[in-house]
Amino acid sequence: MPPLACDCHSHVFGPQAQFPMVPDRLYTPPEASLDSYENLLKTLGFQRAVIVQPSVYGTDNRATLEAVAADPKRFRAVVVVDGSVTDEELRQMHDHGARGVRANLLFSGDKAMAEVRTIADRIAPLGWHLQVLLDISTFPDPHTYFSTLPVQTVFDHMGHFPAAKGVGNEGFQALLHLMQDGKAWSKLSGAYRITGRASPPYDDVTAIAQALIAANPDQVVYGTDWPHPHIPVAMPNDGDLLDGVAIWAPDAATRQAILTDNPARLYGF
């Protein structure tokens, strides 16, 4: 691993008594402590990390921000907010390490898309980005929508679309064009969420990851997606997942960009 490598997508869960989950959640994860996560970072060789607000906590960002506060020089946060958030609350979250807002647009309607645009306007003065979870192959006209936002958009899990649809998919091509235009980033994360394979190395994802890197190697980052909540395959080994980066980016300079240089710019390390 290059020095100051950053895991750009992870979550912490619990303690449940301190941080209750929302009633209408999609899944109920086991507790996954910051201590366990730091052990993973040490084992894999990551020196920095981005902790992302999971959906089970809704807009209650306390668990995420408390984890970041444990080591504010090494950690950053991506939070979840709605239209009721105040400018003062955004500033306070910025001071506590937040650098982006995550929006779940997997099942979006016009109202959700309008709110995301409003939030993007609110976070632009802070220099934050918008992180989106969506299936790029089913999102209507992604190039037009995201190219007109006043912030950079970071796409979770390589666009979160079935790998079987292939790199020629119209939505995926729109994502590549957004990256080529310097308007979007992609997280090389969650390969097991889009694969048709049962276990690593998820070779059907290789062409997708390599197309994203080729589109703009300065706007891709890597994330473990630890502790791998709500996944459709058997629990993978994080070392096997990380080995995928060497397959997707065999050039050491490109891996340096993906693992260290790009995260430093995106998250303000």
HELIX and SHEET records of a PDB file:
HELIX    1   1 LEU A   34  LEU A   44  1                                  11    
HELIX    2   2 SER A   55  TYR A   57  5                                   3    
HELIX    3   3 ARG A   62  ALA A   69  1                                   8    
HELIX    4   4 ASP A   87  ASP A   95  1                                   9    
HELIX    5   5 ASP A  110  ILE A  123  1                                  14    
HELIX    6   6 ALA A  124  LEU A  126  5                                   3    
HELIX    7   7 PRO A  142  SER A  147  1                                   6    
HELIX    8   8 ASP A  156  GLY A  159  5                                   4    
HELIX    9   9 ALA A  163  LYS A  165  5                                   3    
HELIX   10  10 GLU A  170  GLN A  180  1                                  11    
HELIX   11  11 ALA A  191  ARG A  193  5                                   3    
HELIX   12  12 ASP A  203  VAL A  205  5                                   3    
HELIX   13  13 THR A  206  ALA A  215  1                                  10    
HELIX   14  14 PRO A  217  GLN A  219  5                                   3    
HELIX   15  15 ASP A  238  TRP A  248  1                                  11    
HELIX   16  16 ALA A  252  GLN A  256  1                                   5    
HELIX   17  17 ALA A  257  ASP A  261  3                                   5    
HELIX   18  18 ASN A  262  TYR A  267  1                                   6    
SHEET    1   A 8 CYS A   6  SER A  10  0                                        
SHEET    2   A 8 ARG A  48  VAL A  52  1                                        
SHEET    3   A 8 PHE A  75  VAL A  79  1                                        
SHEET    4   A 8 ALA A  98  ASN A 104  1                                        
SHEET    5   A 8 HIS A 129  LEU A 133  1                                        
SHEET    6   A 8 THR A 153  PHE A 155  1                                        
SHEET    7   A 8 ALA A 184  LEU A 188  1                                        
SHEET    8   A 8 VAL A 220  TYR A 222  1                                        
END                                                                             
